Amino acid sequence: MFKYLDTIRKLHATYGGTSWMSYDEDFRRRAAKDPTLPWGDVDLDLWMKWMAPLKSLVSRQPRAEGETQASPAPPPPPPPSSQSPKQEEKSQ
């Protein structure tokens, strides 16, 4: 049972939202119908139903603030022109 609780905790920590709750409810329904169902194993059918669609979204977002990569600095603004716009037009 502790293994199962740890699995649910990890699903919540990794994916957030409420999909972990849907997985939990469906797993408990299955366990009620089949008392021999091992609580320590992840049910792959339920994982594919509730967690797999979120995996691609989670992998694109950083998990923690310490894991974020610094974004490149924006390019510096162009240097001010020494000529006024009217003078530039005349020189071209």
Number of C-alpha atoms within 10 A of each C-alpha: 9 9 12 15 13 12 18 17 13 13 20 15 12 16 18 14 11 12 18 22 15 14 22 19 12 15 19 14 11 13 14 11 10 10 9 8 14 12 17 13 10 15 16 11 12 15 16 13 14 19 19 14 12 16 13 10 10 13 11 8 10 11 13 7 7 7 9 10 8 6 6 6 6 6 6 6 6 6 6 7 8 8 10 9 9 8 10 11 9 7 7 5
